[in-house]
Structure formats: structure tokens, C-alpha cells
């Protein structure tokens, strides 16, 4: 039970792939002493085009796995999974603190000077009640331009952060927004912060790009502090990675995307449960 979780237990973080590493990077900066379990459900990537019920089942299975490994708090480091499953996760695991992602519509609406904001996110995120509620509450009178950036998640998963194909996807999304005088870009997918340099090269210096990861790290710290679960250790926390696809692929990307590495263990789906793959 989460109520018995001592401070030295790990934070659990999950995403469909490497996108959540942008959140982990911010958490490592904010909470370097915390141990972390990170699960990438790369067997099912991308989540953004899947049915909500399917994503919920994945989220339930992953959360159960991370809790069984001792996670004291779960960060749903995936906008799509947050949109599809966060409410249900809190209902199913009421003893567990969850931190979810939401598109940074509120800060974008307060920062824009032109009243025109671009949002890059997946179809499932745009279709969710959470996104609609954010726009309704915080973006009245703001013109919002949306794009789902088809193929961008897959490019980032393969480490193709600055290739002609990646640039073409972003130019197709951003050029019409720039023509409408958008001055603020919201990244509604945790993969997208890894291409901020390319986004900024396309938009130029007068357009602000909002990375939600630092705010997620601060919320994680607030919740741990509230529960008395901050790790008091001085040493840097341990990282343990899991993937439902090829461990070598994830391991190869860690130094580039995270700036550090860790052991990667393969897991596999057995029905709606995750199990560690053991060598024969």
C-alpha cells in the first residue's frame, strides 16, 4: 500500500516509449536523490492512435507492475495515457498518488501576446475531456491551432531528432501556425521536447515553446513532500529501466536523450499483465 511507502522507495514513471525520458530528465534535476523505475511500453507504441479502452488497459497493467516493484508514486509521463486513463487510474488505485500530463494550455494562454497559440499533440490527447476542459477554462478568446504531427513520435523513438524527415513533419505542422501569427507553441506529447532545437530553428526567436516537464517535476516534489516521502539520502538515486520491446535499443538512446544510463530489463505482456522476461 502506498500509505506504507517509506521515503527510500522509488518513483514509478511510464510512457509508451522514450518520450517520458524528457520528464525523467526534469525529475532528476529537481529530485536527484530519488530512485526511479521507468517503464517504456515500446511494444505498443505509438499510443496516440489507439483506442482509449486499450490505452487504459495498458496503463492499469503497467501501474500494477510498478507498484509490485515498490513504486511509492506514479508519474504518467505520457499525455495520451493521461488523457485516456488518469481518472480511471486514480479510481482503481485510490491509495496511490498519481502525477499526470496535461497540455500547457493555461500558461500558453497567459503568455501569448498575439492571442494565437499552437498545440502539438496526439489524436487521443485532442479528443480527451481533459484537453477540452483546459481550453474551456483557460483559453477563452484565444485562437488555438492544432496539429497531430503524424510520424514524429516514431522518428524520436529511433533517435532521429534532426533529420530531413523529422524537419519536414515539423515544418508541415508549424508553417501554417506561423502564417497565423502564433507566438506560443505547446508541446502536448512528452516525446516532443527532444526536438525543441529543431522547433526553435523553424519558428525563430520570437516564438516561445513550452516544455511541460519542469512543472511535472515540481508537482512530483510537492506530492512527495506532502506525504513525507521525499528521500532524505544525499547520494544520487538509482535508475532502473524496463521496456516491452528490445532493451538494447532503449539502452542505446539513454545517453543521448537522458544524459545518463542504467540497466534495461525486458518485460512482456501476458494478457493484461506485465512479466519480466528471463533468459533461457
Sine and cosine of phi, psi and omega as CSV:
sin_phi,cos_phi,sin_psi,cos_psi,sin_omega,cos_omega
0.00,0.00,0.62,-0.78,-0.04,-1.00
-0.89,0.46,-0.50,0.87,-0.04,-1.00
-0.91,0.41,-0.31,0.95,0.02,-1.00
-0.99,-0.16,0.05,1.00,-0.09,-1.00
-0.93,0.37,0.88,-0.47,0.07,-1.00
-0.97,0.23,0.34,-0.94,-0.05,-1.00
-0.84,0.55,-0.45,0.89,-0.08,-1.00
-0.99,0.17,-0.07,1.00,0.05,-1.00
-0.96,0.29,0.38,-0.93,-0.12,-0.99
-0.99,0.15,0.33,-0.94,0.24,-0.97
-0.99,0.11,0.66,-0.75,0.12,-0.99
-0.98,-0.19,0.74,-0.67,0.02,-1.00
-0.77,-0.64,0.69,-0.72,0.11,-0.99
-0.64,-0.77,0.41,-0.91,0.04,-1.00
-0.44,-0.90,0.17,-0.99,0.08,-1.00
-0.94,0.35,-0.34,0.94,-0.03,-1.00
-0.27,-0.96,-0.73,-0.68,-0.10,-1.00
-1.00,0.07,-0.12,0.99,-0.05,-1.00
-0.83,0.55,-0.67,0.75,-0.02,-1.00
-0.89,0.45,-0.23,0.97,0.08,-1.00
-0.90,0.44,-0.42,0.91,0.07,-1.00
-0.92,0.40,-0.55,0.83,0.06,-1.00
-0.97,0.25,-0.69,0.73,0.04,-1.00
-0.86,0.51,-0.65,0.76,0.02,-1.00
-0.84,0.54,-0.70,0.72,0.01,-1.00
-0.94,0.35,-0.60,0.80,0.03,-1.00
-0.92,0.39,-0.61,0.79,0.04,-1.00
-0.90,0.44,-0.57,0.82,0.02,-1.00
-0.95,0.31,-0.66,0.75,-0.04,-1.00
-0.98,0.21,-0.63,0.78,-0.14,-0.99
-0.74,-0.68,0.91,0.42,-0.13,-0.99
-0.89,0.45,-0.38,0.92,-0.07,-1.00
-0.99,0.11,-0.16,0.99,-0.07,-1.00
-0.98,0.18,0.68,-0.73,0.16,-0.99
-0.97,0.23,0.55,-0.84,-0.07,-1.00
-0.70,-0.71,0.70,-0.72,0.22,-0.97
-0.96,-0.28,0.81,-0.59,-0.01,-1.00
-0.85,-0.52,0.82,-0.58,0.02,-1.00
-0.89,-0.46,0.82,-0.57,0.06,-1.00
-0.95,-0.31,0.90,-0.43,-0.01,-1.00
-1.00,0.06,0.88,0.47,-0.14,-0.99
-0.94,0.33,-0.26,0.96,0.08,-1.00
-0.92,0.40,-0.38,0.92,-0.09,-1.00
-0.92,-0.39,0.15,0.99,-0.06,-1.00
-0.96,0.28,0.60,-0.80,-0.01,1.00
-1.00,0.03,0.53,-0.85,0.08,-1.00
-0.96,0.28,-0.46,0.89,-0.22,-0.98
-0.87,0.50,-0.37,0.93,-0.01,-1.00
-0.96,-0.27,0.07,1.00,-0.04,-1.00
-1.00,0.02,0.28,-0.96,0.05,-1.00
-0.94,0.34,0.56,-0.83,-0.01,-1.00
-0.85,0.53,-0.67,0.75,-0.04,-1.00
-0.88,0.47,-0.60,0.80,0.02,-1.00
-0.92,0.40,-0.71,0.71,0.00,-1.00
-0.89,0.45,-0.63,0.77,0.04,-1.00
-0.87,0.50,-0.69,0.72,0.02,-1.00
-0.87,0.49,-0.67,0.74,0.05,-1.00
-0.88,0.48,-0.71,0.70,-0.04,-1.00
-0.89,0.46,-0.65,0.76,0.04,-1.00
-0.88,0.47,-0.72,0.69,-0.03,-1.00
-0.90,0.43,-0.67,0.74,0.00,-1.00
-0.92,0.39,-0.69,0.72,0.01,-1.00
-0.88,0.48,-0.70,0.72,0.03,-1.00
-0.86,0.51,-0.65,0.76,0.02,-1.00
-0.90,0.45,-0.75,0.66,-0.03,-1.00
-0.91,0.42,-0.61,0.79,0.04,-1.00
-0.92,0.40,-0.61,0.79,0.04,-1.00
-0.90,0.43,-0.44,0.90,0.04,-1.00
-1.00,0.04,0.06,1.00,0.12,-0.99
0.98,-0.17,0.19,0.98,-0.02,-1.00
-0.88,0.48,0.70,-0.71,-0.02,-1.00
-1.00,-0.09,-0.32,0.95,-0.02,-1.00
-0.45,-0.89,0.55,-0.84,-0.01,-1.00
-0.90,-0.44,0.80,-0.60,0.12,-0.99
-0.97,-0.23,0.90,-0.43,0.07,-1.00
-1.00,0.09,1.00,0.03,-0.16,-0.99
-1.00,0.07,0.75,0.66,-0.08,-1.00
-0.47,-0.88,0.88,-0.48,-0.01,-1.00
-0.89,0.45,-0.63,0.78,-0.03,-1.00
-0.90,0.43,-0.73,0.68,0.00,-1.00
-0.92,0.40,-0.58,0.82,0.05,-1.00
-0.90,0.44,-0.69,0.72,0.00,-1.00
-0.90,0.43,-0.61,0.79,-0.10,-1.00
-1.00,0.07,-0.48,0.88,-0.26,-0.96
-0.70,-0.71,-0.17,0.99,-0.15,-0.99
-0.87,0.50,-0.70,0.71,0.01,-1.00
-0.86,0.51,-0.71,0.71,-0.02,-1.00
-0.94,0.35,-0.57,0.82,0.06,-1.00
-0.88,0.48,-0.70,0.72,0.00,-1.00
-0.91,0.42,-0.56,0.83,0.02,-1.00
-0.95,0.30,-0.62,0.78,-0.06,-1.00
-0.98,0.22,-0.54,0.84,-0.03,-1.00
-0.85,-0.53,0.93,0.37,-0.14,-0.99
-0.91,0.41,-0.32,0.95,-0.03,-1.00
-1.00,0.09,-0.08,1.00,-0.13,-0.99
-0.96,-0.28,0.76,-0.65,0.14,-0.99
-0.97,0.26,0.75,-0.66,0.06,-1.00
-0.89,-0.46,0.62,-0.79,0.18,-0.98
-0.89,-0.46,0.83,-0.55,-0.02,-1.00
-0.91,-0.42,0.19,-0.98,0.03,-1.00
-0.99,-0.11,0.55,-0.83,0.19,-0.98
-0.58,-0.81,0.58,-0.81,0.03,-1.00
-0.85,0.52,0.66,-0.75,-0.12,-0.99
-0.98,0.20,0.83,0.55,-0.02,-1.00
-0.93,0.37,-0.66,0.75,-0.05,-1.00
-0.88,0.48,-0.81,0.59,0.02,-1.00
-0.90,0.44,-0.57,0.82,0.01,-1.00
-0.89,0.46,-0.67,0.74,-0.02,-1.00
-0.90,0.43,-0.54,0.84,-0.01,-1.00
-0.99,0.14,-0.39,0.92,-0.07,-1.00
-1.00,-0.03,-0.47,0.88,-0.10,-1.00
-0.89,0.46,0.67,-0.74,0.07,-1.00
-0.99,-0.12,-0.46,0.89,-0.04,-1.00
-1.00,-0.03,-0.19,0.98,-0.06,-1.00
0.97,0.26,0.31,0.95,-0.03,-1.00
-0.76,-0.65,0.84,-0.54,-0.12,-0.99
-0.80,-0.60,0.67,-0.74,0.10,-1.00
-0.97,-0.22,0.66,-0.75,0.04,-1.00
-0.83,-0.56,0.82,-0.58,0.08,-1.00
-0.96,-0.30,0.88,-0.48,-0.05,-1.00
-0.35,-0.94,0.08,-1.00,-0.02,-1.00
-1.00,0.06,0.30,-0.95,0.04,-1.00
-0.83,0.56,-0.65,0.76,-0.03,-1.00
-0.91,0.42,-0.62,0.78,0.04,-1.00
-0.90,0.44,-0.72,0.70,0.00,-1.00
-0.90,0.43,-0.53,0.85,-0.05,-1.00
-0.99,0.14,-0.15,0.99,-0.11,-0.99
-0.98,0.19,0.40,-0.92,0.04,-1.00
-0.90,0.44,-0.55,0.84,-0.05,-1.00
-0.88,0.47,-0.73,0.69,0.00,-1.00
-0.89,0.45,-0.73,0.69,0.00,-1.00
-0.86,0.52,-0.66,0.75,-0.01,-1.00
-0.92,0.40,-0.64,0.77,0.01,-1.00
-0.89,0.46,-0.71,0.71,0.01,-1.00
-0.90,0.44,-0.68,0.73,-0.03,-1.00
-0.90,0.44,-0.64,0.77,-0.07,-1.00
-0.99,0.17,-0.64,0.77,-0.24,-0.97
-0.89,-0.46,-0.18,0.98,-0.13,-0.99
-0.86,-0.52,0.47,0.88,0.10,-1.00
-0.89,0.46,0.77,-0.63,0.00,-1.00
0.99,0.11,-0.02,1.00,0.04,-1.00
-0.98,-0.18,0.72,-0.70,0.10,-0.99
-0.99,0.10,0.83,-0.56,-0.02,-1.00
-0.91,-0.42,0.76,-0.65,0.02,-1.00
-0.91,-0.41,0.78,-0.63,-0.15,-0.99
-0.90,-0.43,0.51,-0.86,0.16,-0.99
-0.49,-0.87,0.62,-0.79,-0.04,-1.00
-1.00,-0.10,-0.04,1.00,0.09,-1.00
0.72,0.69,0.84,0.54,-0.03,-1.00
-0.81,0.58,0.76,-0.65,0.05,-1.00
1.00,-0.02,-0.20,0.98,-0.09,-1.00
-0.93,0.36,-0.66,0.75,0.03,-1.00
-0.85,0.53,-0.70,0.72,-0.03,-1.00
-0.90,0.43,-0.63,0.78,0.05,-1.00
-0.87,0.50,-0.70,0.71,-0.03,-1.00
-0.93,0.37,-0.62,0.79,0.05,-1.00
-0.84,0.54,-0.53,0.85,-0.01,-1.00
-1.00,-0.05,0.16,0.99,0.05,-1.00
0.97,0.26,0.25,0.97,-0.03,-1.00
-1.00,-0.01,0.97,0.24,-0.14,-0.99
-1.00,0.08,-0.36,0.93,-0.07,-1.00
-0.56,-0.83,0.81,0.59,0.02,-1.00
-0.96,-0.28,0.29,-0.96,0.06,-1.00
-0.83,0.56,-0.61,0.79,0.00,-1.00
-0.92,0.39,-0.66,0.75,0.03,-1.00
-0.91,0.42,-0.68,0.73,0.03,-1.00
-0.88,0.48,-0.64,0.77,-0.02,-1.00
-0.89,0.45,-0.65,0.76,0.04,-1.00
-0.88,0.48,-0.72,0.70,-0.05,-1.00
-0.94,0.33,-0.63,0.78,0.03,-1.00
-0.89,0.45,-0.63,0.77,0.02,-1.00
-0.88,0.47,-0.60,0.80,0.01,-1.00
-0.97,0.23,-0.69,0.72,-0.20,-0.98
-1.00,0.05,-0.53,0.85,-0.07,-1.00
-0.85,0.52,-0.72,0.69,0.05,-1.00
-0.90,0.44,-0.54,0.84,0.03,-1.00
-0.92,0.39,-0.68,0.73,0.00,-1.00
-0.90,0.43,-0.57,0.82,0.04,-1.00
-0.91,0.42,-0.39,0.92,0.03,-1.00
-1.00,-0.06,0.15,0.99,0.05,-1.00
0.94,0.35,0.52,0.86,0.14,-0.99
-0.90,0.43,0.70,-0.71,0.01,-1.00
-0.86,-0.51,0.02,1.00,0.00,-1.00
-0.63,-0.77,0.76,-0.66,0.02,-1.00
-0.90,-0.43,0.82,-0.58,0.04,-1.00
-0.99,-0.14,0.78,-0.62,0.05,-1.00
-1.00,-0.07,0.98,-0.21,-0.06,-1.00
-0.99,-0.12,0.49,0.87,0.06,-1.00
-0.49,-0.87,0.72,-0.69,-0.10,-0.99
-0.94,0.35,-0.27,0.96,0.10,-1.00
-0.93,0.35,-0.54,0.84,-0.24,-0.97
-0.93,0.38,-0.46,0.89,0.05,-1.00
-0.84,0.54,-0.39,0.92,0.00,-1.00
-0.95,0.32,-0.23,0.97,0.06,-1.00
-0.92,-0.39,0.36,0.93,0.06,-1.00
-0.83,0.56,-0.67,0.74,0.02,-1.00
-0.85,0.53,-0.62,0.79,0.01,-1.00
-0.95,0.31,-0.65,0.76,0.06,-1.00
-0.85,0.52,-0.72,0.69,-0.05,-1.00
-0.93,0.36,-0.49,0.87,0.07,-1.00
-0.92,0.39,-0.54,0.84,0.01,-1.00
-0.99,0.17,-0.68,0.73,-0.12,-0.99
-0.99,0.14,-0.45,0.89,-0.06,-1.00
1.00,0.08,0.10,-0.99,-0.17,-0.99
-0.95,0.30,-0.25,0.97,-0.08,-1.00
-1.00,0.01,-0.01,1.00,0.00,-1.00
-0.93,-0.36,0.78,-0.62,-0.02,-1.00
-1.00,0.00,0.68,-0.73,0.09,-1.00
-0.92,-0.39,0.79,-0.61,-0.07,-1.00
-0.98,-0.20,0.90,-0.43,0.10,-0.99
-1.00,-0.08,0.88,-0.48,-0.06,-1.00
-0.98,0.22,-0.19,0.98,-0.16,-0.99
-0.85,0.53,-0.70,0.71,0.00,-1.00
-0.86,0.51,-0.60,0.80,0.03,-1.00
-0.92,0.39,-0.58,0.82,0.04,-1.00
-0.92,0.39,-0.64,0.77,0.03,-1.00
-0.90,0.45,-0.65,0.76,0.01,-1.00
-0.91,0.40,-0.65,0.76,0.03,-1.00
-0.91,0.42,-0.62,0.78,0.06,-1.00
-0.87,0.49,-0.71,0.70,0.02,-1.00
-0.89,0.46,-0.66,0.75,0.00,-1.00
-0.88,0.47,-0.71,0.71,-0.02,-1.00
-0.91,0.41,-0.67,0.74,0.02,-1.00
-0.90,0.45,-0.67,0.74,0.02,-1.00
-0.89,0.45,-0.67,0.74,-0.01,-1.00
-0.86,0.51,-0.61,0.79,-0.01,-1.00
-1.00,0.05,-0.11,0.99,-0.07,-1.00
0.96,0.27,0.48,0.88,-0.11,-0.99
-0.94,-0.34,0.18,0.98,0.06,-1.00
-0.91,0.42,0.72,-0.70,0.01,-1.00
-0.95,0.31,0.86,-0.51,-0.05,-1.00
-0.99,0.16,-0.07,1.00,-0.07,-1.00
-0.89,0.46,0.46,-0.89,0.05,-1.00
-1.00,-0.02,-0.45,0.89,-0.06,-1.00
-0.95,0.30,0.41,-0.91,0.04,-1.00
-0.93,0.37,0.68,-0.73,-0.06,-1.00
-0.94,0.34,0.38,-0.92,0.02,-1.00
-0.99,0.13,0.51,-0.86,0.10,-0.99
-0.91,-0.41,0.70,-0.71,0.12,-0.99
-0.75,-0.66,0.81,-0.59,-0.04,-1.00
-0.94,-0.34,0.55,-0.83,0.11,-0.99
-0.75,-0.67,0.57,-0.82,0.11,-0.99
-0.63,-0.78,0.55,-0.84,0.06,-1.00
-1.00,-0.01,0.16,0.99,0.08,-1.00
-0.84,-0.54,-0.66,-0.75,-0.10,-1.00
-1.00,0.09,0.89,-0.45,-0.02,-1.00
-0.87,0.50,-0.58,0.82,-0.06,-1.00
-0.89,0.45,-0.60,0.80,-0.01,-1.00
-0.91,0.42,-0.71,0.71,0.01,-1.00
-0.91,0.41,-0.69,0.72,-0.03,-1.00
-0.86,0.51,-0.62,0.78,-0.03,-1.00
-0.92,0.39,-0.49,0.87,-0.04,-1.00
-1.00,0.06,-0.32,0.95,-0.10,-0.99
-0.84,0.54,-0.75,0.66,-0.03,-1.00
-0.87,0.50,-0.59,0.81,-0.05,-1.00
-0.97,0.26,-0.68,0.73,-0.09,-1.00
-1.00,0.03,-0.53,0.85,-0.09,-1.00
-0.95,-0.30,-0.44,0.90,-0.04,-1.00
0.99,0.10,0.10,0.99,0.11,-0.99
-0.42,-0.91,0.06,-1.00,-0.07,-1.00
-0.71,-0.70,-0.03,-1.00,-0.01,-1.00
-0.08,-1.00,0.16,-0.99,-0.02,-1.00
-0.97,0.26,0.62,-0.78,-0.01,-1.00
-0.89,-0.45,0.83,-0.56,0.00,-1.00
-0.94,-0.35,0.67,-0.74,0.01,-1.00
-1.00,0.07,0.67,-0.74,0.12,-0.99
-0.85,-0.53,0.35,-0.94,0.01,-1.00
-0.68,-0.74,0.51,-0.86,0.04,-1.00
-0.99,0.15,0.76,-0.65,0.14,-0.99
-0.85,-0.52,0.99,-0.10,-0.18,-0.98
0.93,0.37,-0.84,-0.54,0.01,-1.00
-0.96,-0.28,0.31,0.95,0.02,-1.00
-0.89,-0.46,0.51,-0.86,0.05,-1.00
-0.98,-0.18,0.67,-0.74,0.05,-1.00
-0.73,-0.68,0.55,-0.83,0.05,-1.00
-0.94,0.33,0.70,-0.71,0.05,-1.00
-0.99,0.11,0.85,-0.53,0.01,-1.00
-0.98,-0.21,0.60,-0.80,0.02,-1.00
-0.92,0.38,0.62,-0.79,0.02,-1.00
-0.94,0.33,0.00,0.00,0.00,0.00
